[in-house]
Amino acid sequence: MNPFLTKHIAPSPHVDAGEPVEGSLEGEATLRRVLTARHLVLLGIGGVIGAGIFVLTGQAAAQHAGPGIILSFVMAGFACALAGLCYAEFAAMMPVSGSAYSYSYATLGEGVAWFIGWNLILEYLFAASTVAVGWSGYMNSLLGSIGTWAGVSLALPDALASAPLTVANGRIVTTGAIINLPAILIVVAISALCYRGIRQSATANAVIVSIKLTVILLFVAFSLQYVDPANWQPFIPAEEDGRFGFQGVARAAAIVFFAYIGFDAVSTAAQETINPQRNMPIGILGSLAICTLVYIVVCAVLTGMVPYYELGTAKPVATALGFYPKLLWLKTVVEIGAVAGLTSVILVMIMAQARIFYAMAKDGLVSPAFGRAHPKFRTPGFGTIFVGVIATTLAGLLPIGVLGDLVSMGTLLAFATVCIGVLVLRYTRPDLPRAFRVPMAIVICPVGAAACLYLFAQTFADNWHWMSAWIVIGVLIYLFYGSKRSVLQKAHAAR
C-alpha cells in the first residue's frame, strides 16, 4: 500500500451538454449535465445564506464578538475568497463530483484524499443535520405565530421539537426531550427531492433562494430606521473570561465560517454542469461575493437594532424584531424566510454529500453502491438515501452547537488542502490547460491555507477530542477497507 499515489490527470476536454443522454458509452447510467452558471450561483447562495444569518450570527455575537461580528464575517469571507479562487481553478480544470477530495487525490496522494473526503463527510452530513435543527426552531416559531393569529395552539411542545441529547462539560447528557420531530421531517422531505433529480432540486432551490433574498431585503429596508449607533459601542467588547476582545472576534469567525460552506458544495456539481470550464468559476466566486456582502449588511443592521447580548438565541433575527412592536408583522415574514432559507441549505448539503460518496466509490474507497447512478433519475440514489438516514438521525437527536463546530473544522481542513493542492499542481503539472488561473498563486495559495488553518485552531482547542476521534475512525476505515479496495492501489500493484 502506498498512500502517496496520485491519480493521473489527463487534460480535460471542453465538455458541454453533448455527453451520452442515457448513460456512458459503456451503457452505465451517469450523472446528467444540465446546470448553467445561473443555477450554480443560486446553488451557492442557497447553500451559504441560511444558518449564518438566521441562526449562528446572534449566538456568535452574544458569546464571542459583540458588534465585532461584522469583522468576523470579513475574516471568514477573506479566507473563503482565497480558497474560492483555488476551488475555481480546480473545478474548471477537473469537472468532477468529488470537490476537494478529487483535487487532493490528483495532487497530494490517496491518503490525503481520503482524509479530506472523510472531513467532507463530516462537513456535509453534520451541516445538513445542524441546519435542520435551526430549521426546526424557526418552523415551530412560525407555527406559533400562525396559531396566535388563528386563535389555536399550533406550535409543538419542546419535548417534540428539541434535541433529547446535549453536550455538557465534554459529555453527552439527556435533556428530557423526546425527539426533534420537525428536523427529522424536513431532512426526509429534502432527501426525497434530491433522490428525484438534479434539475428538480436546482429548480426548487432557485424558488427558495428568491424567497429568502426578498425577505432579507425587507428586513434590511424596514429595520434600518431602528438602528442605533450606540449599540455598536464598544465595537469589540473588552476581553473577559476568555470571551470577546480580538480573540473573541477570531473565535466567532471560526463559528460563522460554517455559513460559507455552501460555496464548496457548488464544486460538487461540476460533473452535472454545462461548460464547467466557464460556469464553475462564475458559480463559485459569484455566489461567494454576493453572500459576503449580504452577511455584512445584515450583521450591521442586526447588532445596531438591539444590544448584542440580546441576540444569543436560536432565532436572532426574529428576536431583534420582537423588540419593536411596529415590526412584529415582519417577524412572521422573517420566520417564513428563515424556513425557506434553511430549507435550501439542507438541500444543497444533502445533494453535495451524495456526490462526494459517488466520487469516492468510483475510486473504490467506499462501497460501490455509492457509485451507482439511478437508471431513471440519474442521481446517486443509494448515496442520497444513506445521507438522508444519517442526517435524519443526527438532526433528531443532537443540538446545534457541537455539530456546527465540527462542520467548520472539517470544512477548514478541506479548504486549506485545496489551497496547497493548487500550488503543488502548478509545479508538478504545469502542462495542464487551466481555463481559470489563481492570480499570484505563489502568494494567494499559502495565505489562503494559513488563514483557514488559523481559524481551524480557534475551534480545535475546544473540540479536539471529538475531532481526534473522527480522524482516528477515518484512518481505521481507510487502512482496513479503502486501501485494500482502492482502484488505484490495485492498478499500481498489477504493474
N, C-alpha and C positions, 0 to 999 in steps of 0.2 A: 504494500500500500504506500502510495506517495501522495500526501495531502497537498503538495505544491504543484501538482499537474494543472495546467491551464487548458481551457478549450481553445481550439484554433478558431480564429475569426476570419472568415472569408469576406472580401469586400461585398457589402450588402447592395443588391440591385435596387434600383429606384422602383419600389413597389407601389401599386395602386390598387384599385378595386378589381383588377383583371385576374385575380387568382381563381383557382377552381371553385365553382359555386357550391358544389355538393361534397367537397372534401378535397383531400390531397390527391396528387397524381397516382398514389398507390391505393386509393379508394377509401382511405381513413377519413372520418369526419374531422374537420379542423375548425378553428375559430374564424368568424366571418369579418371581413374588413368593411365596416360601414360608418365609422366615426370620422367627423370632419374637425377642423380647428375649432369651430364654434362649440361642437359637442365637448371637446377636450377642455376648453376654458370653463364651460359650465360644470363639467365634472370636477374640475379643480375647485371652483367656487363652492360647489355642492359639498365637497369633502372638507374644505377649510373653514368656511363661515358656518358656525354652528355652536359647538361646545365652547369655543373660545369666548364668544360674545355672551351667549345665553347661560353659561354655567360657570366656567373657570375664572373669568375676568374678575368677578366680585370677590371670590374666595382668595385669589392671589393678591388683590389689592388690600383686603381686610387683614390678611395674615402676614403679608411679607413686604409689600412695596408701597402701599398708600397710593396717592396720586401718581407716584413714580411708575405705576403700572404701564403708563404710556411709554416710558423708556424701556421697560421690559419687553414690550411688543416690538420696539425698534431694534433691540438687541437680538431677539429671536428672529425677526424679519431679516436682519443683516446676515445672520448665519444661514438662514434659508435661501437668501438671494445668492450667496456664494455657492451653496450646494445645488441650487436650482440651475445655475449655469452649467455645472458639471453634469447634472442629470440630462440637461438638454443636449449636450454633446453626445453622451452615450445613447440616449433614446433615438436620436437621429441616425446614429451610426449602426445601432443594433436594435431594430424594431421588433423586439420580442416581449413576451409577457412577464419575464422574471424580474424586471426592475433592478434594484441594487444587487440582488442575488446573481443575476446573469452577468452583470457588469463585473462583479468580483471574480466570477468563475473565469472570465476571459483575461483577467489582469493579475490577480493575486493568488489564484490556485483554488482547488476544490475545497480544501479545509476552511479557508477564509470564506468561500462562497457559502458553505454550509452554515458557518457561524452567522453570517449576515442573513441568510434565509431563515434561520431559526429565530433571529431577532425580529425579522419582518413578520413572522408568525405571531410573536409576542405583540408587535405593533398593531397589526390589523385585527386579530382576534380580540384582544383586550380593548382596542379602541371602539369597536362595534359594541362591545358589552358596556363600556364606560358611558358612551353617548346614549345608549338605551336606558341607562339608569337616569341620566339627566332628562331624557325624553319623558320618562315616567313621571318625574316631578312636575314638569310643565303640563303634561296631559291631565294629571289629577287636579292641578290648579285650574286649568281651563274647564274641566268638568264642574268644579266647584263654582266658577263664575257663571257658567250656563245654568247651573242649578239654582243659584241665587235669583237670576232673572225669572226662571220658571217657577220658583217657589217650591222646589223639591230638592232633596239632597242627592246629588249625582256623584260626588267625589267618593272614591274608595277609601276605606279605613286604612290607617297606617300599616296595619298587620298584613294587608294585601297589596300595598304599594311601596314597600321599602324593603331593604335587604335584611334577611334574617341573620347574616353574619357581618362582623366588622373586625377591624384590627385595632387592638389597644395594647400599647407597650410591646409591640412586636409579636403579639399573639392573636390568633383568631378567636373571637368570643361571639356568643349569640346576643341578639338584640331584643328578642321577644317577638319579632315579626314572623310571619309565616312564609311569605314569598313576594317578590316584586312582580306582580301579575302583568301590569302594563308593559314593562320592559320585555317580558317574555313574548307577549303578543306581537309587539312591533317587530322584533327580530324574526319571528316566524313569518310574518307577512312580507317583509323585505326579502328574506331568503327565497320565498316562493316567486317573487318578481324577478330576482336575479337568475333563478333557475330557468325562467321562461324565455329570456333572451336579452342580449346586449342592447338591441335597438329599443326595446320596450323600457329597459332600465334607464337608458340615456334620455328618452323622451320624458319619462316620469320625473327624472332629475331636473330637466330643463324647466318643467312646470313648477316644481317645488322651489327651485332657485329664484324664479321670478317672484314668487310669493314672499319669500323671506327677504329679498333685497328691497321690495316695496315696503315691507313692514319696517325694516331698518331705516329707510329714508323717512318714513312717517315719524319714527321715534326721534330721529335727529332733528327734523324740522319743527316738531311741536315741543320738544324738550329744551331747545336752545334758550328760550326765554326764561327758563328757570335755573340756568347755570349761574352759580355764584362763585366768582374767582376766589373768594375767601376759603372755599372748600379745597382749593389746590395748595393751601398753605398749612404746614410746610409741604413742599412738593415731594421731598423724600424725608419721611419722619425719622427722627433720631433713633439710632440702634438701641434696642432694649431686649434683653433675654434672648439674644441670638436672632431677633427679627428686625426688619426694617434696615435703614441705612443702605449703603450701596450693595452690601452683601444680600440684603433682602430683595433689592431690585434684580440682582443676578439670579437669586433663587426663584423669584417669580417668573423670570424669563424662561427658566428651565420648565416651569409648570405650564406656562402658556404656550410653550413650544408645541405642546400637544395639539394646539389649534391649527398648526401649519402642516400636519402630516398629510392632509388631503392632496397637496400638490405632488407628493411622491406617488400617490395612487394613480395619477394621470399616466405615469410611465408604464404602469402595468397593463394599460390598454393599447400599447404600441402595436401589438400583433392584430388588433382589430381596427386599426386606423388607416384611412385612405391617405396615401402620400405622407407617411410618418416623418420622412426627412424634413419636410417643410412644416407639418402641422404639430409635431410633438414639441419643438421649442416654443412655438406660439402658445400652445396649451399650457405648458409648464410655467413659463415666465409671465405670460399674460395673466393667468389666474393668480399667481403669487403677487404681482404688482397691485392688482385690484383689491385683493383681500387685505394686504398690509395697510393700504390707505383706509379701508373701511374700519379695520380694527382700531387704528389710532384715533380716528374721529369719534367712534363710539366710546372708547375709553375716556377721552377728554370730556365728552358730554356726561357720561355716567358719573365720573368722580367729581364733576362740577355741580351736579344736581344735589347730591347728599354727601355727608361726611363718609370717607372711605370705610370706616369701621362698621358702617351700617350695611355694607354690601356682602358680608360673609354668609350668604345663603345659597341654596341650590338654584335660585332663580333671581339673580341680582338685578336684572333689568326690570322685571315686574316689581321687585321690592322697591327700587328707586321711584317708580311711577306711583307706588302706593302712598308716597309722602305728599302727593299733590292731588287733592280731590277732583280738580278740573281735568286731570289726565287719567282718571280711572277707566274711561272708555278705551283709552289707548292701551291700558294694561291688558285688557282682553285681546286686543288686536295683536299685541306683542306675544301673548301666550300662543295665539294661533301661529304667528310667525316662527316662534321657537319650536313648536311641534313640527312645523314644516321643515325648518332648518335642520333640526336634529335628525329628522327622517332621512334627508338626503345624505347626511354624513354616514349614517348607518348603511345606507345603500352602497355608497362608494367604498366603504371599508370591507363589506362582505364581498363585493364584486372583486376588489383587488386581491384579497386573501386567497380566493379560489384560484386566481390566475397565478399567484406565486406557487401554490401547490402544483398547478398544471406544469409550470416550467421545471420544478424540482423533480416531478415524476418522469418527465421526458429524459432527465439525466440519470434516472434510476435511484435517486437518493431517498425518495419516499415511494409508497406503494403505487404501482402502475394504474390503479383505479383512479387516482387523482389526475392522471394524464389523458383520460379519455373524454372527448367532447361528446355531448349528447347528439345522437344521429339526426334528430329533428330540430332542436332548438339551437344547436351549435354553441353551447355553453359548457363550461366544466361542471357537468351535472353533479357527479359524486362529490367533488370538492365543495360545491356550493351547499349541498345538504350537510356535509360534515361540519363546515364552518358554522352553518346555522345552528346545528345542535349544540356545539361547544359554546358559541356566543350566547345562546339562549340560557344555558346552564349558568354561565358566569354572571350574566345580567340579572338573573332571577335570585342569585344568592349573595353577591358581593357588593360592597359600597363603591362609590366613585373615586375616593381619594387614592387608595392603594393602586387601583387599576390605572389611573391617569399617570401616576409617576412612572410605573413600569413601561407604559406605552412610550412616554417621552424618552426614556433611557434606550429602549430598543431602536427607536427612530434615529436618535442622535448617533448611535454607533453605525447605523446603516449610512447615514449622510456623510459621516467622516470617511468611511471606506470608499464611497463613490468619489469624493474629492481626491483621495490618494490615488485611486484607480485611474482617473483621467491623466494624471501626471505620469504615472508608470507607463501607460499605453502610448503616450506621446514619445517616449524614448524607446520602448520595445517594438512598437509597430507604427513608425512614422509614415509608412506607406499607405495606411488605410485612408480611404476618402472620408472626409468629415464634412457633412452638409452644414453643420454648425460647429464653431470652434469657440472654446472659452477664451476670451481675451486676456492677455497677460497671465497665462496659466501658471507660470512659474511663481507668481505671487498669489493669485486668487485661490489656487488649489490648496497650498499649505495653510493659508489663513483660514479658509473655509473649514478644513479639517480641525484646526486648532480651536476655532470658535465653537464647533459642535462638541468637541471633547471637553472644553471648558464648561459648557452648560451641562454635559453629562455628569461631570464631577459634582455639580451642585445637588443633584438628586441621589447620586450613588451613596453619599455619606449617610443618608437616612434609610436607604433601601438596599444596602449592599448584600444582606442575607438573602432577600428574595431574588435579586438579580443573579447572585452567585449560584443559587440553587437552579435557576432556569438554565444557566450556562452549562452547569455540570450535567443536567439531564440531556441537553442537546449534544454534548460531547459523547456521552454514552450511546445515544441513538446512532450517531454517525459511526462510531467505532464498531458497533455490533450489528448495524443494519446497512446504513448508507454506503459506507466504504466497501462493503462486500458485494453490493449490487450495483455499484456505480458503473454506468456505461463506459465512461472514460477510463476507469481503472481496468476494466475487462479488456478494452481495446489496447491499452498500454501493455498489459500482461501477455497478450497474444502476439505482440510484435517480437 
